[in-house]
Amino acid sequence: MPTKITEQPSPHRHLEKMSIEDITTRINQEDSTVPGAIKKVLPAINRLIAAVVDKLKAGGRLFYLGAGSGGRLSVLDAIELPTTYGIPKGQVNVILAGGLHRLIEAREEMEDNVDEGWRQLQQADVSEKDIVIGISASGTTPFVLGALQAAQAHGVTTGCIVSNPDTPIAVFADLPVEVITGPEFISGSTRMKCGTAQKLIFDMISTTTMIQLGRVEDNRMVNVTLINEKIIDRSVKMLMELASVDDYATAKKVLMEQGSVKKAADYLGRR
């Protein structure tokens, strides 16, 4: 296997001698290279998203599968979706090394368990209707590798997001995304540029998928869950614009009765 780019030494030396200004400037310079790295692999990202959309439209589920920083970042993405887009809980899921209930403990040792990921997927009754996306900056994480290999062998569509070329995990991904961000500012600290790239790609996958599933109209979150006063106020104003309602109290009453901006706008009739 080629040398892991993510493990190569940082080009920045003697960091302990730098000023705060020097450190933040150099980190910012490194971070600014990430969008360019993602741009190079947009076709691969688009193919992965198309597969996710097809699976979810057909009633399947998306499973992110990860360990370490990448796995935890996928949790942040997945937990937002039921509220932001009103999707059913369980449509987008995360299989995390150590389990979601141990999220804040950062149990990095669990990423070496080659069988645990597939065991958790089986517990979730993963099937050919679903899609599993493995997340691993190195492209070699045993937890992810073992689960993707087993999933593919059982006919489950697989994808991956990795930060090195020609990795074992990509071999077992039907739809690999290899976003090469280069050595980290702190050598080997893939929570930095690799993590930034993963977060941006998660945003692309989830947002594009939700739009394609009809959870967005124009540029509005018309299916947002009405969980607090800020969201309710935003939704009332959204409804007033969509349905040409002048009275705030009337719009709020209909919104709360119907349960979402989309349903309330349909009920009132749109302009």
TITI-842368 format. One line per field, with one value per atom (N, C-alpha, C): atom name; residue in one letter; x, y, z. Coordinates in steps of 0.05 Angstrom, whole numbers. Layout:
N
at = CA	...
aa = A	...
c1 = X	...
c2 = Y	...
c3 = Z	...
This chain:
271
at = N	CA	C	N	CA	C	N	CA	C	N	CA	C	N	CA	C	N	CA	C	N	CA	C	N	CA	C	N	CA	C	N	CA	C	N	CA	C	N	CA	C	N	CA	C	N	CA	C	N	CA	C	N	CA	C	N	CA	C	N	CA	C	N	CA	C	N	CA	C	N	CA	C	N	CA	C	N	CA	C	N	CA	C	N	CA	C	N	CA	C	N	CA	C	N	CA	C	N	CA	C	N	CA	C	N	CA	C	N	CA	C	N	CA	C	N	CA	C	N	CA	C	N	CA	C	N	CA	C	N	CA	C	N	CA	C	N	CA	C	N	CA	C	N	CA	C	N	CA	C	N	CA	C	N	CA	C	N	CA	C	N	CA	C	N	CA	C	N	CA	C	N	CA	C	N	CA	C	N	CA	C	N	CA	C	N	CA	C	N	CA	C	N	CA	C	N	CA	C	N	CA	C	N	CA	C	N	CA	C	N	CA	C	N	CA	C	N	CA	C	N	CA	C	N	CA	C	N	CA	C	N	CA	C	N	CA	C	N	CA	C	N	CA	C	N	CA	C	N	CA	C	N	CA	C	N	CA	C	N	CA	C	N	CA	C	N	CA	C	N	CA	C	N	CA	C	N	CA	C	N	CA	C	N	CA	C	N	CA	C	N	CA	C	N	CA	C	N	CA	C	N	CA	C	N	CA	C	N	CA	C	N	CA	C	N	CA	C	N	CA	C	N	CA	C	N	CA	C	N	CA	C	N	CA	C	N	CA	C	N	CA	C	N	CA	C	N	CA	C	N	CA	C	N	CA	C	N	CA	C	N	CA	C	N	CA	C	N	CA	C	N	CA	C	N	CA	C	N	CA	C	N	CA	C	N	CA	C	N	CA	C	N	CA	C	N	CA	C	N	CA	C	N	CA	C	N	CA	C	N	CA	C	N	CA	C	N	CA	C	N	CA	C	N	CA	C	N	CA	C	N	CA	C	N	CA	C	N	CA	C	N	CA	C	N	CA	C	N	CA	C	N	CA	C	N	CA	C	N	CA	C	N	CA	C	N	CA	C	N	CA	C	N	CA	C	N	CA	C	N	CA	C	N	CA	C	N	CA	C	N	CA	C	N	CA	C	N	CA	C	N	CA	C	N	CA	C	N	CA	C	N	CA	C	N	CA	C	N	CA	C	N	CA	C	N	CA	C	N	CA	C	N	CA	C	N	CA	C	N	CA	C	N	CA	C	N	CA	C	N	CA	C	N	CA	C	N	CA	C	N	CA	C	N	CA	C	N	CA	C	N	CA	C	N	CA	C	N	CA	C	N	CA	C	N	CA	C	N	CA	C	N	CA	C	N	CA	C	N	CA	C	N	CA	C	N	CA	C	N	CA	C	N	CA	C	N	CA	C	N	CA	C	N	CA	C	N	CA	C	N	CA	C	N	CA	C	N	CA	C	N	CA	C	N	CA	C	N	CA	C	N	CA	C	N	CA	C	N	CA	C	N	CA	C	N	CA	C	N	CA	C	N	CA	C	N	CA	C	N	CA	C	N	CA	C	N	CA	C	N	CA	C	N	CA	C	N	CA	C	N	CA	C	N	CA	C	N	CA	C	N	CA	C	N	CA	C	N	CA	C	N	CA	C	N	CA	C	N	CA	C	N	CA	C	N	CA	C	N	CA	C	N	CA	C	N	CA	C	N	CA	C	N	CA	C	N	CA	C	N	CA	C	N	CA	C	N	CA	C	N	CA	C	N	CA	C	N	CA	C	N	CA	C	N	CA	C	N	CA	C	N	CA	C	N	CA	C	N	CA	C	N	CA	C	N	CA	C	N	CA	C	N	CA	C	N	CA	C	N	CA	C	N	CA	C	N	CA	C	N	CA	C	N	CA	C	N	CA	C	N	CA	C	N	CA	C	N	CA	C	N	CA	C	N	CA	C	N	CA	C	N	CA	C	N	CA	C	N	CA	C	N	CA	C	N	CA	C	N	CA	C	N	CA	C	N	CA	C	N	CA	C	N	CA	C	N	CA	C	N	CA	C	N	CA	C	N	CA	C	N	CA	C	N	CA	C	N	CA	C	N	CA	C	N	CA	C	N	CA	C	N	CA	C	N	CA	C	N	CA	C	N	CA	C	N	CA	C
aa = M	M	M	P	P	P	T	T	T	K	K	K	I	I	I	T	T	T	E	E	E	Q	Q	Q	P	P	P	S	S	S	P	P	P	H	H	H	R	R	R	H	H	H	L	L	L	E	E	E	K	K	K	M	M	M	S	S	S	I	I	I	E	E	E	D	D	D	I	I	I	T	T	T	T	T	T	R	R	R	I	I	I	N	N	N	Q	Q	Q	E	E	E	D	D	D	S	S	S	T	T	T	V	V	V	P	P	P	G	G	G	A	A	A	I	I	I	K	K	K	K	K	K	V	V	V	L	L	L	P	P	P	A	A	A	I	I	I	N	N	N	R	R	R	L	L	L	I	I	I	A	A	A	A	A	A	V	V	V	V	V	V	D	D	D	K	K	K	L	L	L	K	K	K	A	A	A	G	G	G	G	G	G	R	R	R	L	L	L	F	F	F	Y	Y	Y	L	L	L	G	G	G	A	A	A	G	G	G	S	S	S	G	G	G	G	G	G	R	R	R	L	L	L	S	S	S	V	V	V	L	L	L	D	D	D	A	A	A	I	I	I	E	E	E	L	L	L	P	P	P	T	T	T	T	T	T	Y	Y	Y	G	G	G	I	I	I	P	P	P	K	K	K	G	G	G	Q	Q	Q	V	V	V	N	N	N	V	V	V	I	I	I	L	L	L	A	A	A	G	G	G	G	G	G	L	L	L	H	H	H	R	R	R	L	L	L	I	I	I	E	E	E	A	A	A	R	R	R	E	E	E	E	E	E	M	M	M	E	E	E	D	D	D	N	N	N	V	V	V	D	D	D	E	E	E	G	G	G	W	W	W	R	R	R	Q	Q	Q	L	L	L	Q	Q	Q	Q	Q	Q	A	A	A	D	D	D	V	V	V	S	S	S	E	E	E	K	K	K	D	D	D	I	I	I	V	V	V	I	I	I	G	G	G	I	I	I	S	S	S	A	A	A	S	S	S	G	G	G	T	T	T	T	T	T	P	P	P	F	F	F	V	V	V	L	L	L	G	G	G	A	A	A	L	L	L	Q	Q	Q	A	A	A	A	A	A	Q	Q	Q	A	A	A	H	H	H	G	G	G	V	V	V	T	T	T	T	T	T	G	G	G	C	C	C	I	I	I	V	V	V	S	S	S	N	N	N	P	P	P	D	D	D	T	T	T	P	P	P	I	I	I	A	A	A	V	V	V	F	F	F	A	A	A	D	D	D	L	L	L	P	P	P	V	V	V	E	E	E	V	V	V	I	I	I	T	T	T	G	G	G	P	P	P	E	E	E	F	F	F	I	I	I	S	S	S	G	G	G	S	S	S	T	T	T	R	R	R	M	M	M	K	K	K	C	C	C	G	G	G	T	T	T	A	A	A	Q	Q	Q	K	K	K	L	L	L	I	I	I	F	F	F	D	D	D	M	M	M	I	I	I	S	S	S	T	T	T	T	T	T	T	T	T	M	M	M	I	I	I	Q	Q	Q	L	L	L	G	G	G	R	R	R	V	V	V	E	E	E	D	D	D	N	N	N	R	R	R	M	M	M	V	V	V	N	N	N	V	V	V	T	T	T	L	L	L	I	I	I	N	N	N	E	E	E	K	K	K	I	I	I	I	I	I	D	D	D	R	R	R	S	S	S	V	V	V	K	K	K	M	M	M	L	L	L	M	M	M	E	E	E	L	L	L	A	A	A	S	S	S	V	V	V	D	D	D	D	D	D	Y	Y	Y	A	A	A	T	T	T	A	A	A	K	K	K	K	K	K	V	V	V	L	L	L	M	M	M	E	E	E	Q	Q	Q	G	G	G	S	S	S	V	V	V	K	K	K	K	K	K	A	A	A	A	A	A	D	D	D	Y	Y	Y	L	L	L	G	G	G	R	R	R	R	R	R
c1 = 17	0	18	10	26	28	47	50	25	16	-8	-1	-14	-9	-17	-39	-49	-29	-9	10	37	39	65	70	95	101	90	82	73	96	89	110	117	101	105	122	144	162	164	172	177	153	130	105	106	120	120	135	149	163	147	124	108	91	84	65	36	17	-11	-18	-9	-15	-4	20	32	17	10	-4	-31	-47	-74	-72	-53	-49	-43	-25	-18	-40	-55	-77	-98	-103	-122	-113	-88	-77	-81	-76	-81	-110	-127	-156	-167	-155	-165	-160	-144	-139	-160	-177	-196	-217	-230	-251	-240	-215	-203	-200	-192	-190	-217	-238	-265	-274	-268	-277	-267	-243	-231	-247	-261	-276	-306	-315	-344	-359	-348	-362	-367	-347	-350	-370	-370	-390	-418	-421	-447	-458	-440	-449	-458	-443	-451	-478	-482	-507	-530	-526	-547	-556	-537	-544	-559	-551	-565	-594	-598	-625	-642	-631	-646	-654	-636	-642	-664	-662	-681	-708	-709	-734	-749	-733	-745	-751	-748	-755	-731	-707	-684	-673	-650	-638	-609	-599	-570	-557	-535	-519	-491	-483	-456	-442	-417	-403	-375	-368	-343	-332	-308	-295	-280	-272	-256	-271	-256	-267	-288	-282	-300	-327	-326	-351	-367	-353	-368	-380	-366	-376	-401	-402	-426	-450	-444	-466	-478	-461	-471	-489	-482	-498	-525	-524	-548	-568	-559	-579	-594	-584	-597	-621	-620	-638	-668	-675	-704	-716	-700	-711	-711	-689	-686	-705	-708	-723	-747	-752	-776	-777	-753	-752	-757	-766	-770	-744	-744	-720	-715	-689	-682	-677	-684	-678	-649	-636	-607	-595	-576	-565	-535	-524	-495	-488	-469	-457	-430	-426	-402	-386	-360	-343	-346	-353	-358	-387	-403	-432	-438	-461	-470	-472	-479	-482	-455	-433	-406	-393	-409	-400	-378	-383	-365	-340	-339	-315	-292	-298	-277	-261	-276	-263	-248	-225	-210	-201	-198	-189	-209	-235	-255	-253	-238	-235	-219	-205	-189	-205	-231	-248	-259	-249	-257	-285	-296	-323	-346	-339	-360	-379	-368	-384	-406	-398	-418	-438	-429	-448	-469	-461	-481	-499	-488	-505	-526	-518	-537	-559	-551	-571	-591	-583	-601	-616	-612	-626	-619	-593	-585	-591	-599	-606	-598	-604	-598	-613	-634	-649	-633	-613	-599	-572	-559	-533	-516	-491	-472	-448	-442	-419	-399	-375	-354	-337	-329	-314	-288	-266	-240	-219	-207	-186	-164	-155	-132	-140	-165	-174	-168	-159	-151	-165	-181	-193	-206	-197	-209	-239	-249	-278	-294	-284	-298	-293	-268	-260	-276	-276	-290	-320	-332	-361	-367	-351	-356	-353	-332	-327	-350	-361	-383	-409	-413	-437	-437	-414	-412	-417	-406	-410	-439	-455	-483	-501	-489	-505	-514	-503	-510	-493	-505	-490	-472	-447	-427	-414	-407	-391	-371	-353	-334	-325	-315	-301	-274	-253	-226	-208	-184	-166	-139	-137	-113	-121	-103	-110	-105	-120	-115	-115	-135	-137	-153	-149	-165	-195	-202	-230	-243	-229	-240	-245	-229	-233	-261	-271	-297	-319	-315	-335	-343	-369	-379	-376	-378	-378	-357	-332	-311	-308	-303	-296	-269	-248	-221	-213	-217	-211	-184	-164	-136	-130	-129	-124	-95	-78	-50	-43	-17	-8	-22	-26	-40	-20	-31	-15	0	-14	-2	0	24	28	9	-7	-24	-50	-55	-79	-102	-115	-135	-162	-163	-187	-187	-165	-162	-172	-154	-163	-181	-174	-191	-219	-220	-245	-261	-248	-261	-273	-258	-268	-292	-290	-312	-337	-335	-358	-371	-354	-365	-379	-368	-380	-406	-406	-432	-453	-446	-465	-476	-458	-466	-485	-478	-494	-522	-523	-549	-566	-555	-571	-581	-563	-572	-593	-589	-608	-635	-636	-661	-676	-661	-673	-685	-670	-679	-703	-706	-728	-753	-751	-774	-778	-757	-760	-755	-748	-743	-759	-770	-783	-770	-763	-747	-721	-717	-694	-703	-727	-739	-742	-738	-742	-771	-787	-816	-826	-808	-815	-801	-790	-776	-794	-784	-800	-803	-827	-833	-826	-800	-791	-786	-784	-779	-790	-790	-803	-788	-762	-747	-756	-757	-765	-795	-811	-840	-843	-829	-831	-821	-799	-788	-809	-821	-840	-866	-875	-899	-894	-871	-864	-861	-850	-848	-875	-893	-921	-935	-932	-945	-937	-912	-902	-912	-911	-919	-949	-965	-994	-1008	-992	-1003	-1022	-1013	-1029	-1017	-1034	-1024	-1024	-1041	-1044	-1026	-1008	-989	-1003	-1023	-1037	-1052	-1064	-1078	-1059	-1036	-1017	-1006	-1001	-990	-1010	-1035	-1056	-1057	-1057	-1059	-1033	-1011	-985	-985	-993	-992	-1013	-1035	-1055	-1046	-1032	-1024	-997	-980	-956	-931	-933	-910	-918	-897	-902	-914	-904	-913	-943	-951	-979	-997	-987	-1003	-1006	-985	-987	-1006	-1005	-1024	-1053	-1056	-1083	-1094	-1077	-1086	-1087	-1073	-1071	-1048	-1031	-1007	-1013	-996	-1000	-988
c2 = -24	0	25	45	70	83	101	116	132	132	148	177	192	221	234	223	235	232	214	209	223	236	249	273	280	302	328	344	371	388	404	422	445	448	470	459	471	461	480	469	484	501	488	503	516	503	514	541	548	574	596	589	608	625	648	665	656	665	659	667	691	701	683	674	656	629	619	593	595	615	617	623	639	645	620	604	579	558	556	538	547	573	583	578	581	575	546	528	500	494	505	500	510	531	543	524	504	485	463	461	438	440	464	465	457	464	456	426	413	384	371	382	371	375	398	404	383	373	352	326	321	295	299	322	326	305	296	275	250	242	219	224	248	255	255	265	265	237	219	191	179	185	174	185	211	224	212	208	197	170	154	127	130	149	154	162	180	189	166	150	127	108	102	84	95	120	132	135	142	144	117	96	69	57	74	64	53	55	46	66	60	77	82	104	111	105	91	86	98	117	125	106	99	79	90	96	108	105	116	116	143	150	174	199	219	246	244	228	226	214	193	181	200	215	234	257	266	287	277	252	241	241	237	238	266	286	314	320	308	312	298	273	256	266	275	283	308	324	349	344	322	319	316	300	299	326	342	369	388	389	409	402	376	369	352	345	330	302	290	262	243	219	200	193	190	180	152	147	120	119	141	141	146	162	167	159	141	129	130	126	125	100	84	62	71	75	87	67	67	49	56	37	42	47	52	57	86	95	123	131	112	119	125	119	126	148	164	184	202	213	234	221	195	183	179	182	179	153	131	105	96	108	103	74	59	32	14	22	6	6	25	25	2	-13	-36	-62	-60	-84	-89	-109	-113	-124	-136	-149	-132	-112	-98	-82	-69	-53	-69	-92	-109	-120	-126	-135	-114	-89	-67	-64	-67	-65	-87	-111	-133	-128	-116	-110	-90	-73	-54	-65	-91	-105	-92	-86	-74	-94	-84	-101	-88	-102	-92	-66	-60	-35	-11	-15	7	13	34	42	48	39	43	58	80	97	96	84	83	108	117	142	135	142	136	153	171	189	172	152	135	117	108	88	60	56	29	21	38	32	5	-14	-41	-42	-26	-25	-19	0	7	-14	-22	-41	-67	-78	-104	-102	-80	-77	-72	-56	-52	-77	-92	-118	-137	-139	-157	-146	-120	-109	-114	-109	-113	-142	-160	-189	-197	-182	-188	-172	-159	-145	-118	-107	-79	-60	-39	-18	-3	1	13	37	56	79	85	104	111	140	152	178	174	175	170	193	195	218	208	183	173	158	157	142	112	97	68	54	58	46	20	3	-21	-16	5	11	18	33	40	16	-6	-31	-42	-39	-50	-29	-7	13	13	9	11	40	59	87	102	100	112	142	157	185	187	194	197	227	241	269	274	281	282	310	314	340	345	324	328	326	329	327	349	342	360	381	402	423	411	394	377	350	339	314	292	282	259	267	293	301	304	282	283	295	304	320	347	354	381	382	382	384	361	337	314	317	326	330	352	373	395	386	370	359	341	324	306	321	342	358	371	382	395	374	350	330	319	316	309	329	355	376	373	367	363	339	317	293	297	306	309	331	354	376	369	359	353	331	311	289	299	316	326	343	359	374	355	335	315	299	296	281	299	325	342	354	354	365	395	407	436	447	471	485	512	518	542	539	556	553	551	541	542	514	514	489	486	478	477	453	435	412	412	435	437	430	415	407	431	435	459	454	456	447	470	495	517	543	564	589	602	599	611	598	572	558	563	564	570	598	618	645	646	633	633	619	598	583	599	613	630	651	664	684	672	648	633	627	618	612	637	659	684	692	688	695	676	650	630	630	636	634	661	683	710	716	708	713	737	757	782	781	764	764	742	750	732	711	720	701	679	687	668	648	658	640	621	631	613	592	599	580	557	564	544	527	539	525	504	511	493	470	477	456	436	446	429	415	427	414	420	433	440	463	478	499	488	466	454	447	433	425	450	469	493	510	512	526	513	486	471	475	476	480	507	528	555	562	548	555	574	568	585	606	627	647	638
c3 = 0	0	0	-16	-16	11	15	39	44	69	76	76	59	57	84	96	121	144	141	162	156	134	127	145	150	168	158	177	170	158	138	127	146	167	186	210	215	236	260	282	307	315	315	321	349	367	395	396	376	375	361	350	335	354	344	358	352	368	362	334	326	299	277	281	261	259	282	282	268	276	264	234	226	198	182	192	178	178	200	200	180	179	159	131	126	99	92	110	105	100	117	115	88	77	52	28	32	10	8	29	30	8	4	-18	-45	-51	-76	-79	-57	-57	-61	-49	-53	-82	-93	-121	-140	-135	-153	-153	-131	-129	-130	-138	-140	-156	-179	-194	-177	-161	-144	-122	-111	-91	-103	-127	-140	-145	-153	-157	-131	-109	-83	-75	-78	-70	-87	-112	-129	-119	-110	-99	-73	-56	-31	-36	-55	-62	-72	-90	-101	-78	-60	-38	-20	-13	6	-8	-33	-48	-49	-49	-51	-24	-3	24	40	29	44	63	75	95	88	99	98	125	124	147	143	160	162	181	174	190	195	221	225	253	257	283	285	309	312	304	295	288	266	245	222	230	247	257	273	291	308	291	270	253	238	231	218	236	262	282	282	282	282	259	236	212	214	222	223	243	266	287	280	261	253	235	220	197	205	225	232	239	253	260	236	222	200	177	170	147	152	177	184	174	170	161	184	179	200	213	239	253	244	239	229	199	185	156	151	167	166	193	193	218	218	242	246	261	251	265	274	299	310	327	322	339	368	385	413	419	399	403	407	398	401	430	447	476	489	475	486	470	457	438	450	473	484	497	498	511	491	465	444	448	447	451	426	422	398	395	417	415	400	400	387	357	346	317	306	324	316	315	323	324	296	282	254	250	271	269	280	296	311	292	271	254	240	230	216	236	261	281	287	289	293	269	245	222	221	229	230	250	273	293	283	264	252	228	223	201	174	170	144	122	99	76	50	28	2	-5	10	6	16	32	46	32	41	32	56	56	79	69	82	75	97	91	111	111	135	138	152	138	150	136	151	139	127	142	134	111	111	91	99	124	134	160	172	198	199	216	215	220	238	244	219	203	178	156	154	133	135	159	163	157	165	161	131	118	89	73	80	66	69	93	99	85	86	74	44	31	2	-4	12	7	9	25	29	10	-10	-30	-22	-1	7	-8	-19	-33	-13	-21	-2	-15	1	-7	14	9	30	25	47	46	59	43	54	44	57	51	41	33	20	-6	-25	-50	-47	-62	-64	-37	-22	5	5	25	28	30	44	47	21	4	-22	-40	-35	-51	-46	-22	-14	-15	-29	-33	-62	-67	-94	-104	-86	-93	-75	-82	-65	-70	-49	-51	-37	-53	-42	-44	-22	-21	-8	-24	-14	-5	21	33	41	39	45	74	81	109	126	151	169	182	192	205	229	245	265	252	249	235	245	226	233	246	252	266	246	239	218	227	251	260	247	234	223	194	174	146	138	145	138	150	176	189	175	168	154	127	112	87	92	112	118	125	142	149	124	107	83	65	63	46	59	85	98	92	94	88	59	40	13	10	22	19	31	56	69	57	52	41	13	-4	-32	-31	-14	-12	-3	17	27	6	-10	-31	-52	-60	-80	-70	-44	-33	-29	-36	-34	-7	10	37	38	15	13	-10	-7	-28	-32	-57	-63	-47	-26	-9	20	24	51	63	90	105	112	93	97	113	119	135	163	170	195	218	238	261	280	290	306	335	341	368	387	378	397	385	401	393	369	368	346	319	319	295	288	308	303	292	302	292	263	257	230	211	221	204	199	220	216	194	195	175	147	146	121	110	127	118	109	123	115	87	81	54	33	39	19	13	34	31	30	29	28	51	76	100	114	120	132	163	174	203	215	233	245	262	278	295	280	258	241	229	219	207	228	252	273	281	283	290	270	244	223	223	226	227	249	273	295	291	279	274	253	232	210	215	232	240	224	200	185	166	157	138	112	102	77	79	100	103	107	122	127	102	86	60	41	40	23	33	59	70	64	66	61	31	15	-13	-17	-37	-42	-62	-62	-82	-109
